[in-house]
């Protein structure tokens, strides 16, 4: 009698991340590639918010083969008000809940985009339907939100309780840095595994680096509420009004995009604001200029790490971190010898701009082994590590 070979059981994985390709060039592209790679062996679906007509874009670029997409209409952008974004997050949460009930995945990957509400819904679904879930804390909320806008104390405690419960019930927690992992342990009492997965860099495929970098500064990323953009604008204005000649290039959307465009109109010869650009354009801009701007609010570095930092490393630009030296971002820059840390003061920032213009910056502090860092932050390394963690047998237990 001829033996009948039964096919291997395909795991049913659902990936939940509001930000996705093609709008978000780093984590959005990474998760799309991850879904594509694993759709050959598993049944993979993605829940996302749709900003750009995702199905049409996928067809145009021949992407997403074998992946099921469940897009939810996006009602806001990164520059929208906190209230509108909160309502949009609730709308997305309802959509996630309905898709979970309809598709019944056996495993779920969920991130903090959006925070608290969606991971909590995933936790409830997993509890009642016996699914496993991996919780990727790219930020720690509601603490990170509280840095931007003070949350009502009662609501803060309630949201924190929800998030702590989501952490404790997860099969695996992922986060970006050891500092964030320690913060998670202290605030949640979580005793399971917390895996460190560095943010990947935007893909540099097809980028042609110039023979020599231009003297100037580039900022590629979200011009949001945590990036000290008003301080940076004020310092650039003072520097240029005092006769400074360096160029400042900005790319990316965010709540301060309009202010940056106003700055570029005021100083047309020195400031350019591109707005939202393609991943390839962002990578190319990062490569052109000698310096990259990395401003960040001090307090938020306990709960988040700027994703643009990985792309800056790959671009070969020197990093100008604008924060206190005690922060994890400052320690990362100084430890790896990839830039300098400038205090968050208009006078100090302006002074540093003139130091760069007059070639008064020593090169001794920039002796880093970027090849070593690139291996840690490589796109493919990120994908491989994420695959190992999500499909590891012990995380199915």
C-alpha positions in Angstrom: 0.0 0.0 0.0 1.4 3.4 -1.0 2.2 5.6 2.0 0.4 8.9 2.1 2.6 11.9 3.1 0.8 14.5 5.2 1.9 18.1 4.6 3.5 19.9 7.5 1.0 22.0 9.6 1.2 25.6 8.5 1.3 28.0 11.4 -1.2 30.8 11.1 0.7 34.0 11.9 -0.9 37.5 12.1 1.4 40.6 12.1 -0.1 43.7 13.6 1.6 47.1 13.0 -0.3 50.2 12.2 2.7 51.8 10.3 3.6 49.9 7.2 5.1 49.9 3.7 5.4 52.1 1.6 4.9 55.0 4.0 7.2 53.9 6.7 10.6 52.9 5.1 12.2 51.1 8.0 9.9 49.0 10.1 7.2 49.0 7.4 9.6 47.6 4.8 11.2 45.2 7.3 7.8 43.7 8.3 6.8 43.4 4.6 9.9 41.5 3.8 9.4 39.3 6.9 5.9 38.5 5.8 7.0 37.7 2.3 9.8 35.4 3.4 7.6 33.4 5.7 4.5 33.2 3.6 6.1 30.3 1.7 6.0 28.1 4.8 3.2 29.6 6.9 -0.1 31.3 6.5 0.8 34.9 7.1 -1.5 37.9 7.4 -0.9 41.6 8.1 -3.2 44.1 9.8 -2.2 47.7 9.1 -3.5 51.2 8.5 -3.8 52.2 4.9 -2.4 55.6 3.9 -1.5 55.0 0.3 -3.9 52.4 -1.2 -1.9 49.4 -0.1 -3.4 46.9 -2.5 -2.7 49.1 -5.5 0.9 49.8 -4.4 1.6 46.1 -3.8 0.4 45.2 -7.3 2.4 48.0 -8.9 5.6 46.9 -7.2 4.8 43.1 -7.3 5.2 42.9 -3.5 3.4 40.8 -0.8 3.2 37.5 -2.8 1.3 34.9 -0.7 0.6 37.4 2.2 -3.0 38.2 3.3 -3.6 41.9 4.0 -6.3 43.4 6.2 -5.9 47.1 5.8 -7.9 49.6 7.9 -8.4 53.1 6.6 -6.0 55.7 8.3 -7.8 58.8 9.5 -4.7 60.6 10.8 -1.1 61.2 10.1 1.9 61.6 12.4 1.3 65.4 12.5 -2.3 65.1 13.7 -3.4 66.1 17.1 -3.0 63.8 20.1 -6.8 63.6 20.5 -7.4 62.6 16.8 -4.6 60.0 17.0 -6.1 58.5 20.2 -9.5 58.2 18.5 -7.8 56.7 15.4 -6.1 54.2 17.7 -9.5 53.1 19.1 -10.9 52.7 15.6 -7.9 50.5 14.7 -8.3 48.5 17.9 -11.9 47.6 16.9 -10.7 46.6 13.5 -8.0 44.4 14.9 -10.5 42.7 17.3 -12.8 41.9 14.4 -10.0 40.5 12.2 -8.7 38.4 15.1 -12.2 36.9 15.7 -12.7 36.2 12.0 -9.2 34.7 11.1 -8.3 33.0 14.4 -4.5 33.0 14.1 -2.5 30.6 16.2 0.3 33.1 16.7 0.3 36.9 16.7 3.1 39.5 16.5 2.0 42.8 17.9 4.0 46.0 18.3 3.5 49.3 20.3 2.1 50.9 17.1 -0.4 51.9 18.3 0.4 51.4 22.0 -1.5 49.8 24.9 -5.0 49.2 23.4 -4.1 46.9 20.6 -1.6 44.7 22.6 -4.3 44.4 25.3 -6.9 43.2 22.8 -4.3 40.7 21.5 -3.7 39.5 25.0 -7.4 39.0 25.6 -7.8 37.1 22.3 -4.8 34.9 23.1 -6.2 34.1 26.6 -9.6 33.1 25.3 -8.6 31.3 22.1 -5.3 29.7 23.2 -3.1 31.6 20.8 0.5 32.6 21.4 1.7 36.2 21.0 5.0 38.1 20.7 4.9 41.7 22.0 7.4 44.0 20.4 8.0 47.1 22.5 9.5 49.7 20.2 8.4 52.2 22.8 7.2 51.9 26.3 3.8 53.4 26.9 2.0 55.2 28.4 5.2 56.6 29.8 6.5 57.8 26.4 3.1 59.5 25.7 3.3 61.2 29.0 6.5 62.9 28.0 4.7 64.6 25.2 1.4 65.4 26.8 0.6 64.8 30.5 -2.0 62.1 30.8 -4.6 62.2 33.6 -3.1 60.4 36.6 -6.1 58.0 36.9 -6.0 57.2 33.1 -2.2 56.8 33.2 -2.4 54.2 36.0 -5.2 52.4 34.2 -3.3 52.3 30.8 -0.1 51.2 32.6 -2.0 48.4 34.3 -3.4 47.3 30.9 0.1 47.3 29.4 1.7 45.5 32.3 -0.9 42.7 32.0 -0.2 42.5 28.2 3.5 42.1 29.0 3.2 39.5 31.7 0.9 37.3 29.6 3.0 37.4 26.4 5.1 34.4 25.3 8.0 36.6 24.4 8.8 40.3 24.8 11.1 42.1 22.2 12.6 45.5 22.7 15.4 47.7 21.3 18.0 48.3 24.1 19.1 46.8 27.4 18.1 50.1 29.1 14.5 49.6 27.8 14.6 46.0 28.8 15.5 46.9 32.4 12.8 49.6 32.4 10.3 46.9 31.4 11.4 44.5 34.1 11.2 47.2 36.8 7.8 48.5 35.8 6.1 45.2 35.0 7.8 42.6 37.1 8.0 40.4 34.0 10.3 37.5 34.6 10.3 35.8 31.2 12.6 36.3 28.2 13.1 39.8 26.9 15.0 39.7 23.5 17.0 42.7 22.3 16.4 43.4 18.6 18.0 46.6 17.3 16.0 48.7 14.9 17.1 47.9 11.3 18.5 50.5 9.0 16.6 51.7 6.0 17.7 49.6 3.0 20.6 51.2 1.1 20.2 49.0 -2.0 20.8 51.1 -5.1 22.3 54.1 -3.2 25.4 55.6 -4.8 27.5 57.3 -2.1 29.2 60.5 -3.3 33.0 60.6 -3.7 33.2 63.1 -0.8 30.5 64.1 1.7 29.2 67.6 1.6 29.7 69.8 4.7 26.3 70.1 6.3 23.6 68.4 8.4 20.8 66.1 7.4 17.7 65.0 9.4 15.7 62.0 8.0 12.9 60.9 10.2 9.7 61.9 12.1 9.7 65.6 12.9 7.5 64.9 15.9 7.0 66.0 19.5 9.9 64.1 21.0 12.6 65.4 18.6 13.3 68.9 20.1 12.4 70.4 16.7 11.5 73.9 18.0 14.8 74.1 19.8 16.7 72.9 16.7 14.8 75.5 14.5 15.7 78.3 17.0 19.4 77.3 17.0 19.5 77.1 13.2 17.9 80.5 12.9 20.4 82.1 15.2 23.3 80.4 13.5 22.2 81.6 10.0 21.4 85.1 11.2 24.9 85.3 12.6 26.3 84.6 9.1 26.6 80.8 9.2 26.9 79.1 5.8 26.3 75.4 6.4 23.3 73.6 4.8 20.5 71.8 6.7 18.4 69.2 5.0 15.2 67.8 6.4 13.2 64.8 5.2 10.2 63.3 6.8 6.7 64.2 8.0 5.5 65.1 11.5 3.8 67.7 13.6 6.6 70.2 13.0 6.9 69.7 9.2 5.1 73.0 8.5 7.6 74.9 10.8 10.5 73.3 9.0 9.0 74.4 5.6 8.7 77.9 7.0 12.3 77.8 8.0 13.3 76.7 4.5 11.4 79.5 3.0 13.1 82.0 5.2 16.6 80.7 4.5 16.2 79.3 1.0 20.0 79.0 0.4 20.8 77.0 3.5 17.7 75.0 4.5 15.8 72.5 2.5 12.6 70.7 3.7 11.7 67.7 1.4 8.8 66.5 3.5 8.0 62.7 3.2 10.3 61.0 0.8 10.8 57.4 -0.5 13.1 55.0 1.4 15.7 55.3 -1.5 15.7 59.1 -1.3 16.1 59.0 2.5 19.0 56.7 2.2 20.6 58.8 -0.5 20.2 62.0 1.5 21.8 60.3 4.6 24.8 59.5 2.5 25.4 62.9 1.0 26.1 65.0 4.1 28.9 64.9 6.7 26.7 65.2 9.7 23.3 63.7 10.8 21.1 65.4 13.4 19.7 63.2 16.3 17.8 65.4 18.7 15.8 63.7 21.4 14.0 64.6 24.6 16.0 63.2 27.6 13.2 61.6 29.5 11.9 59.7 26.5 15.2 57.8 26.1 14.2 55.6 29.0 11.1 54.5 27.0 12.2 54.7 23.3 15.2 54.8 21.0 15.2 56.8 17.7 14.9 54.5 14.7 16.7 56.9 12.4 20.0 56.2 14.3 20.5 52.8 12.5 20.3 54.5 9.0 22.7 57.2 10.1 25.3 54.5 11.0 25.0 52.9 7.5 25.2 56.2 5.8 28.7 56.9 7.3 27.5 60.3 8.6 28.8 61.6 12.0 26.0 61.9 14.5 25.2 65.0 16.4 23.1 63.9 19.3 21.2 66.7 21.0 20.5 65.5 24.5 22.1 65.2 27.9 25.2 62.9 28.3 23.4 60.8 30.9 20.9 59.4 28.3 21.1 56.0 26.6 21.3 57.8 23.2 24.3 59.8 24.3 26.0 56.7 25.7 25.4 54.8 22.5 26.9 57.6 20.4 29.9 58.0 22.6 30.6 54.3 23.3 30.5 53.5 19.6 32.5 56.6 18.7 30.2 57.6 15.9 29.6 61.3 16.8 29.3 63.9 19.5 26.8 64.8 22.1 25.7 68.5 22.4 23.7 69.7 25.4 20.1 70.8 24.5 20.8 74.5 24.6 20.4 76.9 21.7 23.7 78.6 22.4 25.6 75.2 22.6 24.0 73.9 19.4 24.7 77.2 17.5 28.3 77.1 18.8 28.8 73.6 17.5 27.5 74.5 14.1 30.2 77.2 13.9 32.8 74.7 15.1 31.9 72.4 12.2 31.9 75.2 9.7 35.4 76.4 10.9 36.8 72.8 10.9 37.4 72.9 14.7 36.1 69.4 15.4 38.7 66.8 16.2 38.5 63.5 14.3 39.9 61.4 17.2 36.4 60.7 18.7 35.2 59.2 15.4 37.3 56.0 15.4 34.4 53.6 15.5 34.3 50.2 13.8 31.2 50.9 11.7 31.4 47.5 10.0 30.7 45.9 13.4 27.8 48.2 14.0 26.4 47.6 10.5 26.3 43.8 11.2 24.1 44.4 14.2 21.8 46.8 12.4 21.7 45.1 9.0 18.2 44.6 7.5 18.7 40.9 6.8 20.1 40.3 10.3 17.0 41.9 11.7 14.8 39.7 9.6 16.6 36.5 10.5 16.6 37.3 14.3 12.9 38.1 14.2 12.2 34.9 12.4 14.1 32.8 14.9 12.4 34.4 17.8 8.8 34.2 16.4 9.1 30.7 15.1 11.3 29.3 17.9 9.8 26.0 19.2 10.0 27.2 22.8 7.8 30.2 22.0 5.1 27.7 20.9 5.0 26.1 24.3 
